[in-house]
Amino acid sequence: MKTTPALAGREELRAWRLSQVVRDTYDRSKFAGFLYLFGWAVVAWLAGAQDFAPMPTLAMAGGFLLLGVLRLRLRPPPPEDADANRRWLRHYAWVLPLAPLAWSGVQGWMLLDPRFSEQVRMVSLIATIGYATVFVNVYTTVRSFAAVGAGALFLPALALLWSQPSQRALAVAMSFYALYLVGALLRTHAEYRRRLDLDLALRQQRDLYEGLSRTDALTGVHNRRHFTARLDALAQAAGQGGPGFTLLILDIDHFKHVNDRHGHAVGDACLKAIADRLQRAFPPPRALLARLGGEEFGVLFDGPEPEARQAAEAFRHALASGLLDVEGQRLPVTVSIGVGGFDPVRHGDADGLYRAVDAALYAAKADGRDRVAVGG
């Protein structure tokens, strides 16, 4: 199945959105795993857990440290690899809840073990509330991630509180807070999606304006500004040992007569038709086509001069052998073409090559037009 430009554009935007979600998820959570280690260190110190349960205390500290490192090391793949980004999200969906589940186990231990004082339990519950709040307000890049993480933190502790008659007042308060967390999760996820939509719209506008700044409005091919920038870049790279290239400058013969005899509308249609045929004769990625101004076009050809000259001659011959269909009329149209391969020693820079090929173009016109000439 052939991919159309519009479909390719939509796929590119979906890939960008996916990669943005992946990067935001990682950036928001990469260091957060170590918060559980900090929380456990504080609670264990307040409770003196290292004295009455030294091995579990160290084991939990080591576990939180490993989970923090695991989350930090699970770096996102390149943005352009959509399949890899989808796999990353699936893997991260298993990694992200591990620390909340471990903390939930610690919270249950502290609520059930009488060696932990009421003060320590209250501090641990405050930490649990804080961690759950962080999840619903920060990790809403993927709503299911935030819901699972907050639920893993909050629901087991809430169930234990409801099971203890002495903690009913606290259970009621935390139940109301759980409702707030649900609303906050829905709100923050919607806000994140709106921000993504805005970023996507701004990206589309930027791409549109960048495309317009590089495009000739009449023919749809590149404009002189973009062509000159690419010519300079290619010449600089070739001068430093990079690949060579060939410049072609093409001018429509007697184009003023077309405008004078048939009007500017026909003249504009003629330019569009020539641009279309040039695009077929010199397709990307090996060639870059631009309208340089008026009836003049330029081609940057990724190949040696003989090959470019042969392609130019084939284009000239095909055009001269028939009539050009323009606005319901069939017009005889010919072109003159200057061709020259870049030689850093002979030309020096892009301007030197352009002058040589431009001189070849005018030599072709002086020799009678409808011909290809090679620049020195």
Secondary structure, 3 states (H helix, E strand, C coil): CCCCHHHHHHHHHHHHHHHHHHHHHHHHHCCCHHHHHHHHHHHHHHHCHHHHCHHHHHHHHHHHHHHHHHHHHCCCCCCCCHHHHHHHHHHHHHHCCHHHHHHHHHHHHHHHCCCCCHHHHHHHHHHHHHHHHHHHHHCCCCHHHHHHHHHHHHHHHHHHHHHCHHHHHHHHHHHHHHHHHHHHHHHHHHHHHHHHHHHHHHHHHHHHHHHHHHECCCCCCECHHHHHHHHHHHHHHHHCCCCCCEEEEEEECCHHHHHHHHCHHHHHHHHHHHHHHHHHHCCCCCEEEEEEECCEEEEEECCCHHHHHHHHHHHHHHHHCCCEEECCEEECCCEEEEEEECCHHHHCCHHHHHHHHHHHHHHHHHCCCCCEEECC
